[in-house]
């Protein structure tokens, strides 16, 4: 099995357990990330958002064809987001990486007892979270988090805006991922492993 994607350059699917880094301006990568995490039939999606409120994320996923019962959101924008029929976990800071891990585990324990559930995970954006935490801490978090995606057979997509960081930070972060998509207004080019 693999995770199918639409309008993603030459790529049509990603292998189970793959984590993808999307590099480009926030506007471009956020839209493409939502494209990639929109669940197909019999899939779930969990979106961790640090820069857009849960209501907007939900609206965008529904616009792309997702149903509410397929979606879980971890909102780190400190916005108050009570949404009907969608589990929303609220955190007060994008830098609360421990909180993100705990809430992620709770969402899966609560909703995904069934081992066979296929899930897409989106993190928008690593750049925003990096403004609140150290690079080394972020690297360790991503290392553990992507290992969890791999062992759970999920598909993870993480957005990063290279213009917000020094090259060293970008290179450190990209080392954690199986593949990377460079996103600009002309389209997407994907490099690395784990896709077709």
mmCIF file of the C-alpha atoms, coordinates in Angstrom:
data_MODEL
# 
_entry.id   MODEL 
# 
loop_
_atom_site.group_PDB 
_atom_site.id 
_atom_site.type_symbol 
_atom_site.label_atom_id 
_atom_site.label_alt_id 
_atom_site.label_comp_id 
_atom_site.label_asym_id 
_atom_site.label_entity_id 
_atom_site.label_seq_id 
_atom_site.pdbx_PDB_ins_code 
_atom_site.Cartn_x 
_atom_site.Cartn_y 
_atom_site.Cartn_z 
_atom_site.occupancy 
_atom_site.B_iso_or_equiv 
_atom_site.pdbx_formal_charge 
_atom_site.auth_seq_id 
_atom_site.auth_comp_id 
_atom_site.auth_asym_id 
_atom_site.auth_atom_id 
_atom_site.pdbx_PDB_model_num 
ATOM 1   C CA . UNK A 1 1   ? 0.000   0.000  0.000   1.00 0.00 ? 1   UNK A CA 1 
ATOM 2   C CA . UNK A 1 2   ? 1.062   3.572  -0.496  1.00 0.00 ? 2   UNK A CA 1 
ATOM 3   C CA . UNK A 1 3   ? -0.381  7.065  -0.009  1.00 0.00 ? 3   UNK A CA 1 
ATOM 4   C CA . UNK A 1 4   ? -1.658  8.554  -3.244  1.00 0.00 ? 4   UNK A CA 1 
ATOM 5   C CA . UNK A 1 5   ? -1.197  12.279 -3.926  1.00 0.00 ? 5   UNK A CA 1 
ATOM 6   C CA . UNK A 1 6   ? -2.766  14.511 -6.563  1.00 0.00 ? 6   UNK A CA 1 
ATOM 7   C CA . UNK A 1 7   ? -1.113  17.364 -8.479  1.00 0.00 ? 7   UNK A CA 1 
ATOM 8   C CA . UNK A 1 8   ? 2.277   16.723 -6.951  1.00 0.00 ? 8   UNK A CA 1 
ATOM 9   C CA . UNK A 1 9   ? 4.646   17.182 -9.873  1.00 0.00 ? 9   UNK A CA 1 
ATOM 10  C CA . UNK A 1 10  ? 5.696   13.810 -11.301 1.00 0.00 ? 10  UNK A CA 1 
ATOM 11  C CA . UNK A 1 11  ? 5.010   12.015 -8.011  1.00 0.00 ? 11  UNK A CA 1 
ATOM 12  C CA . UNK A 1 12  ? 1.792   9.986  -7.654  1.00 0.00 ? 12  UNK A CA 1 
ATOM 13  C CA . UNK A 1 13  ? 2.330   8.238  -4.306  1.00 0.00 ? 13  UNK A CA 1 
ATOM 14  C CA . UNK A 1 14  ? 4.498   7.935  -1.190  1.00 0.00 ? 14  UNK A CA 1 
ATOM 15  C CA . UNK A 1 15  ? 5.430   4.694  0.579   1.00 0.00 ? 15  UNK A CA 1 
ATOM 16  C CA . UNK A 1 16  ? 4.069   3.822  4.010   1.00 0.00 ? 16  UNK A CA 1 
ATOM 17  C CA . UNK A 1 17  ? 6.202   5.288  6.796   1.00 0.00 ? 17  UNK A CA 1 
ATOM 18  C CA . UNK A 1 18  ? 7.751   8.044  4.670   1.00 0.00 ? 18  UNK A CA 1 
ATOM 19  C CA . UNK A 1 19  ? 8.332   11.567 6.018   1.00 0.00 ? 19  UNK A CA 1 
ATOM 20  C CA . UNK A 1 20  ? 8.536   14.383 3.476   1.00 0.00 ? 20  UNK A CA 1 
ATOM 21  C CA . UNK A 1 21  ? 10.021  17.840 4.021   1.00 0.00 ? 21  UNK A CA 1 
ATOM 22  C CA . UNK A 1 22  ? 8.426   20.557 1.892   1.00 0.00 ? 22  UNK A CA 1 
ATOM 23  C CA . UNK A 1 23  ? 10.756  23.500 1.371   1.00 0.00 ? 23  UNK A CA 1 
ATOM 24  C CA . UNK A 1 24  ? 9.559   26.817 0.007   1.00 0.00 ? 24  UNK A CA 1 
ATOM 25  C CA . UNK A 1 25  ? 7.781   30.000 1.013   1.00 0.00 ? 25  UNK A CA 1 
ATOM 26  C CA . UNK A 1 26  ? 5.158   29.548 3.727   1.00 0.00 ? 26  UNK A CA 1 
ATOM 27  C CA . UNK A 1 27  ? 2.282   30.452 1.400   1.00 0.00 ? 27  UNK A CA 1 
ATOM 28  C CA . UNK A 1 28  ? 3.257   27.813 -1.159  1.00 0.00 ? 28  UNK A CA 1 
ATOM 29  C CA . UNK A 1 29  ? 4.211   25.033 1.265   1.00 0.00 ? 29  UNK A CA 1 
ATOM 30  C CA . UNK A 1 30  ? 1.125   25.445 3.473   1.00 0.00 ? 30  UNK A CA 1 
ATOM 31  C CA . UNK A 1 31  ? -1.203  24.948 0.512   1.00 0.00 ? 31  UNK A CA 1 
ATOM 32  C CA . UNK A 1 32  ? 0.786   21.991 -0.829  1.00 0.00 ? 32  UNK A CA 1 
ATOM 33  C CA . UNK A 1 33  ? 0.989   20.441 2.639   1.00 0.00 ? 33  UNK A CA 1 
ATOM 34  C CA . UNK A 1 34  ? -2.806  20.561 2.937   1.00 0.00 ? 34  UNK A CA 1 
ATOM 35  C CA . UNK A 1 35  ? -3.054  18.956 -0.526  1.00 0.00 ? 35  UNK A CA 1 
ATOM 36  C CA . UNK A 1 36  ? -0.767  16.140 0.646   1.00 0.00 ? 36  UNK A CA 1 
ATOM 37  C CA . UNK A 1 37  ? -2.478  15.483 3.996   1.00 0.00 ? 37  UNK A CA 1 
ATOM 38  C CA . UNK A 1 38  ? -6.070  15.518 2.724   1.00 0.00 ? 38  UNK A CA 1 
ATOM 39  C CA . UNK A 1 39  ? -7.220  11.977 3.526   1.00 0.00 ? 39  UNK A CA 1 
ATOM 40  C CA . UNK A 1 40  ? -8.503  9.590  0.884   1.00 0.00 ? 40  UNK A CA 1 
ATOM 41  C CA . UNK A 1 41  ? -11.249 7.045  1.690   1.00 0.00 ? 41  UNK A CA 1 
ATOM 42  C CA . UNK A 1 42  ? -10.399 4.900  4.758   1.00 0.00 ? 42  UNK A CA 1 
ATOM 43  C CA . UNK A 1 43  ? -7.639  7.289  5.879   1.00 0.00 ? 43  UNK A CA 1 
ATOM 44  C CA . UNK A 1 44  ? -7.314  9.743  8.748   1.00 0.00 ? 44  UNK A CA 1 
ATOM 45  C CA . UNK A 1 45  ? -5.400  13.019 8.949   1.00 0.00 ? 45  UNK A CA 1 
ATOM 46  C CA . UNK A 1 46  ? -3.824  14.780 11.893  1.00 0.00 ? 46  UNK A CA 1 
ATOM 47  C CA . UNK A 1 47  ? -2.605  18.315 11.230  1.00 0.00 ? 47  UNK A CA 1 
ATOM 48  C CA . UNK A 1 48  ? -0.304  20.109 13.653  1.00 0.00 ? 48  UNK A CA 1 
ATOM 49  C CA . UNK A 1 49  ? -0.658  23.807 12.935  1.00 0.00 ? 49  UNK A CA 1 
ATOM 50  C CA . UNK A 1 50  ? 1.583   26.550 14.315  1.00 0.00 ? 50  UNK A CA 1 
ATOM 51  C CA . UNK A 1 51  ? 0.601   29.406 12.027  1.00 0.00 ? 51  UNK A CA 1 
ATOM 52  C CA . UNK A 1 52  ? -3.053  28.972 10.968  1.00 0.00 ? 52  UNK A CA 1 
ATOM 53  C CA . UNK A 1 53  ? -6.074  28.500 13.238  1.00 0.00 ? 53  UNK A CA 1 
ATOM 54  C CA . UNK A 1 54  ? -7.827  25.112 13.392  1.00 0.00 ? 54  UNK A CA 1 
ATOM 55  C CA . UNK A 1 55  ? -11.027 26.483 11.809  1.00 0.00 ? 55  UNK A CA 1 
ATOM 56  C CA . UNK A 1 56  ? -9.119  27.589 8.691   1.00 0.00 ? 56  UNK A CA 1 
ATOM 57  C CA . UNK A 1 57  ? -7.256  24.261 8.467   1.00 0.00 ? 57  UNK A CA 1 
ATOM 58  C CA . UNK A 1 58  ? -10.560 22.391 8.705   1.00 0.00 ? 58  UNK A CA 1 
ATOM 59  C CA . UNK A 1 59  ? -12.194 24.576 6.065   1.00 0.00 ? 59  UNK A CA 1 
ATOM 60  C CA . UNK A 1 60  ? -9.267  24.002 3.675   1.00 0.00 ? 60  UNK A CA 1 
ATOM 61  C CA . UNK A 1 61  ? -9.348  20.215 4.179   1.00 0.00 ? 61  UNK A CA 1 
ATOM 62  C CA . UNK A 1 62  ? -13.121 20.087 3.693   1.00 0.00 ? 62  UNK A CA 1 
ATOM 63  C CA . UNK A 1 63  ? -12.751 22.161 0.543   1.00 0.00 ? 63  UNK A CA 1 
ATOM 64  C CA . UNK A 1 64  ? -10.379 19.457 -0.713  1.00 0.00 ? 64  UNK A CA 1 
ATOM 65  C CA . UNK A 1 65  ? -12.958 16.732 -0.016  1.00 0.00 ? 65  UNK A CA 1 
ATOM 66  C CA . UNK A 1 66  ? -12.170 15.536 3.536   1.00 0.00 ? 66  UNK A CA 1 
ATOM 67  C CA . UNK A 1 67  ? -14.942 14.603 5.989   1.00 0.00 ? 67  UNK A CA 1 
ATOM 68  C CA . UNK A 1 68  ? -14.884 15.866 9.566   1.00 0.00 ? 68  UNK A CA 1 
ATOM 69  C CA . UNK A 1 69  ? -14.682 12.382 11.070  1.00 0.00 ? 69  UNK A CA 1 
ATOM 70  C CA . UNK A 1 70  ? -11.387 11.847 9.203   1.00 0.00 ? 70  UNK A CA 1 
ATOM 71  C CA . UNK A 1 71  ? -9.666  14.876 10.778  1.00 0.00 ? 71  UNK A CA 1 
ATOM 72  C CA . UNK A 1 72  ? -7.828  15.652 14.016  1.00 0.00 ? 72  UNK A CA 1 
ATOM 73  C CA . UNK A 1 73  ? -6.038  18.977 14.649  1.00 0.00 ? 73  UNK A CA 1 
ATOM 74  C CA . UNK A 1 74  ? -3.389  20.091 17.121  1.00 0.00 ? 74  UNK A CA 1 
ATOM 75  C CA . UNK A 1 75  ? -3.596  23.884 17.196  1.00 0.00 ? 75  UNK A CA 1 
ATOM 76  C CA . UNK A 1 76  ? -0.480  25.614 18.587  1.00 0.00 ? 76  UNK A CA 1 
ATOM 77  C CA . UNK A 1 77  ? -1.580  29.140 17.585  1.00 0.00 ? 77  UNK A CA 1 
ATOM 78  C CA . UNK A 1 78  ? -3.073  29.870 21.017  1.00 0.00 ? 78  UNK A CA 1 
ATOM 79  C CA . UNK A 1 79  ? -6.391  30.561 19.300  1.00 0.00 ? 79  UNK A CA 1 
ATOM 80  C CA . UNK A 1 80  ? -9.623  29.392 20.855  1.00 0.00 ? 80  UNK A CA 1 
ATOM 81  C CA . UNK A 1 81  ? -11.010 26.786 18.502  1.00 0.00 ? 81  UNK A CA 1 
ATOM 82  C CA . UNK A 1 82  ? -14.082 24.843 19.503  1.00 0.00 ? 82  UNK A CA 1 
ATOM 83  C CA . UNK A 1 83  ? -15.147 22.930 16.418  1.00 0.00 ? 83  UNK A CA 1 
ATOM 84  C CA . UNK A 1 84  ? -18.072 20.535 16.250  1.00 0.00 ? 84  UNK A CA 1 
ATOM 85  C CA . UNK A 1 85  ? -17.328 16.893 15.428  1.00 0.00 ? 85  UNK A CA 1 
ATOM 86  C CA . UNK A 1 86  ? -13.547 17.389 15.136  1.00 0.00 ? 86  UNK A CA 1 
ATOM 87  C CA . UNK A 1 87  ? -11.084 16.637 17.948  1.00 0.00 ? 87  UNK A CA 1 
ATOM 88  C CA . UNK A 1 88  ? -8.995  19.802 18.360  1.00 0.00 ? 88  UNK A CA 1 
ATOM 89  C CA . UNK A 1 89  ? -6.159  19.865 20.902  1.00 0.00 ? 89  UNK A CA 1 
ATOM 90  C CA . UNK A 1 90  ? -5.027  23.366 21.794  1.00 0.00 ? 90  UNK A CA 1 
ATOM 91  C CA . UNK A 1 91  ? -1.497  24.312 22.869  1.00 0.00 ? 91  UNK A CA 1 
ATOM 92  C CA . UNK A 1 92  ? -0.340  27.777 23.839  1.00 0.00 ? 92  UNK A CA 1 
ATOM 93  C CA . UNK A 1 93  ? 2.973   27.786 21.952  1.00 0.00 ? 93  UNK A CA 1 
ATOM 94  C CA . UNK A 1 94  ? 4.462   26.317 18.746  1.00 0.00 ? 94  UNK A CA 1 
ATOM 95  C CA . UNK A 1 95  ? 7.578   25.609 20.824  1.00 0.00 ? 95  UNK A CA 1 
ATOM 96  C CA . UNK A 1 96  ? 5.754   23.147 23.125  1.00 0.00 ? 96  UNK A CA 1 
ATOM 97  C CA . UNK A 1 97  ? 7.177   20.074 21.418  1.00 0.00 ? 97  UNK A CA 1 
ATOM 98  C CA . UNK A 1 98  ? 6.485   17.835 24.427  1.00 0.00 ? 98  UNK A CA 1 
ATOM 99  C CA . UNK A 1 99  ? 2.860   18.971 24.367  1.00 0.00 ? 99  UNK A CA 1 
ATOM 100 C CA . UNK A 1 100 ? 2.651   18.245 20.627  1.00 0.00 ? 100 UNK A CA 1 
ATOM 101 C CA . UNK A 1 101 ? 3.963   14.682 21.175  1.00 0.00 ? 101 UNK A CA 1 
ATOM 102 C CA . UNK A 1 102 ? 1.540   14.047 24.045  1.00 0.00 ? 102 UNK A CA 1 
ATOM 103 C CA . UNK A 1 103 ? -1.510  15.413 22.232  1.00 0.00 ? 103 UNK A CA 1 
ATOM 104 C CA . UNK A 1 104 ? -0.579  13.479 19.107  1.00 0.00 ? 104 UNK A CA 1 
ATOM 105 C CA . UNK A 1 105 ? -0.413  10.258 21.141  1.00 0.00 ? 105 UNK A CA 1 
ATOM 106 C CA . UNK A 1 106 ? -3.782  11.042 22.768  1.00 0.00 ? 106 UNK A CA 1 
ATOM 107 C CA . UNK A 1 107 ? -5.454  11.663 19.409  1.00 0.00 ? 107 UNK A CA 1 
ATOM 108 C CA . UNK A 1 108 ? -4.212  8.327  18.150  1.00 0.00 ? 108 UNK A CA 1 
ATOM 109 C CA . UNK A 1 109 ? -5.041  6.429  21.344  1.00 0.00 ? 109 UNK A CA 1 
ATOM 110 C CA . UNK A 1 110 ? -8.540  7.886  21.395  1.00 0.00 ? 110 UNK A CA 1 
ATOM 111 C CA . UNK A 1 111 ? -9.462  7.590  17.754  1.00 0.00 ? 111 UNK A CA 1 
ATOM 112 C CA . UNK A 1 112 ? -7.202  5.034  16.267  1.00 0.00 ? 112 UNK A CA 1 
ATOM 113 C CA . UNK A 1 113 ? -7.338  1.841  18.330  1.00 0.00 ? 113 UNK A CA 1 
ATOM 114 C CA . UNK A 1 114 ? -7.622  0.016  15.046  1.00 0.00 ? 114 UNK A CA 1 
ATOM 115 C CA . UNK A 1 115 ? -4.055  -0.784 14.002  1.00 0.00 ? 115 UNK A CA 1 
ATOM 116 C CA . UNK A 1 116 ? -5.031  -0.868 10.350  1.00 0.00 ? 116 UNK A CA 1 
ATOM 117 C CA . UNK A 1 117 ? -6.039  2.800  10.200  1.00 0.00 ? 117 UNK A CA 1 
ATOM 118 C CA . UNK A 1 118 ? -3.975  4.631  7.627   1.00 0.00 ? 118 UNK A CA 1 
ATOM 119 C CA . UNK A 1 119 ? -3.026  8.150  8.610   1.00 0.00 ? 119 UNK A CA 1 
ATOM 120 C CA . UNK A 1 120 ? -1.503  11.253 7.067   1.00 0.00 ? 120 UNK A CA 1 
ATOM 121 C CA . UNK A 1 121 ? 0.262   13.677 9.383   1.00 0.00 ? 121 UNK A CA 1 
ATOM 122 C CA . UNK A 1 122 ? 0.954   17.327 8.542   1.00 0.00 ? 122 UNK A CA 1 
ATOM 123 C CA . UNK A 1 123 ? 3.189   19.760 10.451  1.00 0.00 ? 123 UNK A CA 1 
ATOM 124 C CA . UNK A 1 124 ? 2.840   23.401 9.361   1.00 0.00 ? 124 UNK A CA 1 
ATOM 125 C CA . UNK A 1 125 ? 5.316   24.666 10.014  1.00 0.00 ? 125 UNK A CA 1 
ATOM 126 C CA . UNK A 1 126 ? 8.709   23.596 11.321  1.00 0.00 ? 126 UNK A CA 1 
ATOM 127 C CA . UNK A 1 127 ? 9.938   27.160 10.662  1.00 0.00 ? 127 UNK A CA 1 
ATOM 128 C CA . UNK A 1 128 ? 7.421   28.706 13.052  1.00 0.00 ? 128 UNK A CA 1 
ATOM 129 C CA . UNK A 1 129 ? 8.211   26.132 15.752  1.00 0.00 ? 129 UNK A CA 1 
ATOM 130 C CA . UNK A 1 130 ? 11.951  26.839 15.303  1.00 0.00 ? 130 UNK A CA 1 
ATOM 131 C CA . UNK A 1 131 ? 11.363  30.461 16.274  1.00 0.00 ? 131 UNK A CA 1 
ATOM 132 C CA . UNK A 1 132 ? 10.359  29.193 19.744  1.00 0.00 ? 132 UNK A CA 1 
ATOM 133 C CA . UNK A 1 133 ? 12.889  26.450 20.332  1.00 0.00 ? 133 UNK A CA 1 
ATOM 134 C CA . UNK A 1 134 ? 16.541  25.556 19.745  1.00 0.00 ? 134 UNK A CA 1 
ATOM 135 C CA . UNK A 1 135 ? 17.677  23.781 16.605  1.00 0.00 ? 135 UNK A CA 1 
ATOM 136 C CA . UNK A 1 136 ? 19.089  20.823 18.566  1.00 0.00 ? 136 UNK A CA 1 
ATOM 137 C CA . UNK A 1 137 ? 15.781  20.347 20.443  1.00 0.00 ? 137 UNK A CA 1 
ATOM 138 C CA . UNK A 1 138 ? 13.820  20.561 17.194  1.00 0.00 ? 138 UNK A CA 1 
ATOM 139 C CA . UNK A 1 139 ? 16.132  18.052 15.518  1.00 0.00 ? 139 UNK A CA 1 
ATOM 140 C CA . UNK A 1 140 ? 15.662  15.553 18.387  1.00 0.00 ? 140 UNK A CA 1 
ATOM 141 C CA . UNK A 1 141 ? 11.885  16.028 18.310  1.00 0.00 ? 141 UNK A CA 1 
ATOM 142 C CA . UNK A 1 142 ? 11.707  15.475 14.528  1.00 0.00 ? 142 UNK A CA 1 
ATOM 143 C CA . UNK A 1 143 ? 13.984  12.452 14.775  1.00 0.00 ? 143 UNK A CA 1 
ATOM 144 C CA . UNK A 1 144 ? 11.638  10.760 17.285  1.00 0.00 ? 144 UNK A CA 1 
ATOM 145 C CA . UNK A 1 145 ? 8.476   11.951 15.552  1.00 0.00 ? 145 UNK A CA 1 
ATOM 146 C CA . UNK A 1 146 ? 9.471   10.702 12.089  1.00 0.00 ? 146 UNK A CA 1 
ATOM 147 C CA . UNK A 1 147 ? 10.510  7.354  13.635  1.00 0.00 ? 147 UNK A CA 1 
ATOM 148 C CA . UNK A 1 148 ? 6.985   7.095  15.014  1.00 0.00 ? 148 UNK A CA 1 
ATOM 149 C CA . UNK A 1 149 ? 5.520   7.856  11.577  1.00 0.00 ? 149 UNK A CA 1 
ATOM 150 C CA . UNK A 1 150 ? 7.772   5.169  10.091  1.00 0.00 ? 150 UNK A CA 1 
ATOM 151 C CA . UNK A 1 151 ? 6.834   2.485  12.636  1.00 0.00 ? 151 UNK A CA 1 
ATOM 152 C CA . UNK A 1 152 ? 3.123   3.341  12.331  1.00 0.00 ? 152 UNK A CA 1 
ATOM 153 C CA . UNK A 1 153 ? 3.173   3.117  8.526   1.00 0.00 ? 153 UNK A CA 1 
ATOM 154 C CA . UNK A 1 154 ? 1.846   6.686  8.287   1.00 0.00 ? 154 UNK A CA 1 
ATOM 155 C CA . UNK A 1 155 ? 2.751   9.429  5.803   1.00 0.00 ? 155 UNK A CA 1 
ATOM 156 C CA . UNK A 1 156 ? 4.236   12.612 7.282   1.00 0.00 ? 156 UNK A CA 1 
ATOM 157 C CA . UNK A 1 157 ? 4.536   15.997 5.573   1.00 0.00 ? 157 UNK A CA 1 
ATOM 158 C CA . UNK A 1 158 ? 6.433   18.862 7.208   1.00 0.00 ? 158 UNK A CA 1 
ATOM 159 C CA . UNK A 1 159 ? 6.676   22.430 5.870   1.00 0.00 ? 159 UNK A CA 1 
ATOM 160 C CA . UNK A 1 160 ? 9.819   24.573 6.137   1.00 0.00 ? 160 UNK A CA 1 
ATOM 161 C CA . UNK A 1 161 ? 10.614  28.026 4.769   1.00 0.00 ? 161 UNK A CA 1 
ATOM 162 C CA . UNK A 1 162 ? 14.394  28.046 4.089   1.00 0.00 ? 162 UNK A CA 1 
ATOM 163 C CA . UNK A 1 163 ? 14.424  31.853 3.826   1.00 0.00 ? 163 UNK A CA 1 
ATOM 164 C CA . UNK A 1 164 ? 13.657  32.027 7.559   1.00 0.00 ? 164 UNK A CA 1 
ATOM 165 C CA . UNK A 1 165 ? 16.779  30.091 8.597   1.00 0.00 ? 165 UNK A CA 1 
ATOM 166 C CA . UNK A 1 166 ? 20.510  29.883 8.078   1.00 0.00 ? 166 UNK A CA 1 
ATOM 167 C CA . UNK A 1 167 ? 21.606  27.195 5.667   1.00 0.00 ? 167 UNK A CA 1 
ATOM 168 C CA . UNK A 1 168 ? 23.050  25.143 8.539   1.00 0.00 ? 168 UNK A CA 1 
ATOM 169 C CA . UNK A 1 169 ? 19.595  24.895 10.149  1.00 0.00 ? 169 UNK A CA 1 
ATOM 170 C CA . UNK A 1 170 ? 17.999  23.858 6.873   1.00 0.00 ? 170 UNK A CA 1 
ATOM 171 C CA . UNK A 1 171 ? 20.653  21.181 6.291   1.00 0.00 ? 171 UNK A CA 1 
ATOM 172 C CA . UNK A 1 172 ? 20.328  19.884 9.857   1.00 0.00 ? 172 UNK A CA 1 
ATOM 173 C CA . UNK A 1 173 ? 16.542  19.577 9.596   1.00 0.00 ? 173 UNK A CA 1 
ATOM 174 C CA . UNK A 1 174 ? 16.493  18.043 6.108   1.00 0.00 ? 174 UNK A CA 1 
ATOM 175 C CA . UNK A 1 175 ? 18.806  15.230 7.300   1.00 0.00 ? 175 UNK A CA 1 
ATOM 176 C CA . UNK A 1 176 ? 15.892  13.753 9.308   1.00 0.00 ? 176 UNK A CA 1 
ATOM 177 C CA . UNK A 1 177 ? 13.648  13.202 6.276   1.00 0.00 ? 177 UNK A CA 1 
ATOM 178 C CA . UNK A 1 178 ? 13.352  10.479 3.646   1.00 0.00 ? 178 UNK A CA 1 
ATOM 179 C CA . UNK A 1 179 ? 12.654  12.951 0.860   1.00 0.00 ? 179 UNK A CA 1 
ATOM 180 C CA . UNK A 1 180 ? 12.305  16.663 0.198   1.00 0.00 ? 180 UNK A CA 1 
ATOM 181 C CA . UNK A 1 181 ? 10.000  18.594 -2.100  1.00 0.00 ? 181 UNK A CA 1 
ATOM 182 C CA . UNK A 1 182 ? 11.153  21.976 -3.372  1.00 0.00 ? 182 UNK A CA 1 
ATOM 183 C CA . UNK A 1 183 ? 8.019   24.034 -3.856  1.00 0.00 ? 183 UNK A CA 1 
ATOM 184 C CA . UNK A 1 184 ? 7.686   27.275 -5.819  1.00 0.00 ? 184 UNK A CA 1 
ATOM 185 C CA . UNK A 1 185 ? 5.110   28.930 -8.064  1.00 0.00 ? 185 UNK A CA 1 
ATOM 186 C CA . UNK A 1 186 ? 6.360   26.831 -10.994 1.00 0.00 ? 186 UNK A CA 1 
ATOM 187 C CA . UNK A 1 187 ? 5.534   23.570 -9.233  1.00 0.00 ? 187 UNK A CA 1 
ATOM 188 C CA . UNK A 1 188 ? 7.158   20.841 -7.164  1.00 0.00 ? 188 UNK A CA 1 
ATOM 189 C CA . UNK A 1 189 ? 10.307  18.771 -7.559  1.00 0.00 ? 189 UNK A CA 1 
ATOM 190 C CA . UNK A 1 190 ? 10.849  15.859 -5.182  1.00 0.00 ? 190 UNK A CA 1 
ATOM 191 C CA . UNK A 1 191 ? 14.199  14.221 -4.362  1.00 0.00 ? 191 UNK A CA 1 
ATOM 192 C CA . UNK A 1 192 ? 15.206  11.426 -1.994  1.00 0.00 ? 192 UNK A CA 1 
ATOM 193 C CA . UNK A 1 193 ? 13.595  8.018  -1.479  1.00 0.00 ? 193 UNK A CA 1 
ATOM 194 C CA . UNK A 1 194 ? 10.183  6.521  -0.744  1.00 0.00 ? 194 UNK A CA 1 
ATOM 195 C CA . UNK A 1 195 ? 8.011   7.846  -3.573  1.00 0.00 ? 195 UNK A CA 1 
ATOM 196 C CA . UNK A 1 196 ? 6.826   6.892  -7.054  1.00 0.00 ? 196 UNK A CA 1 
# 
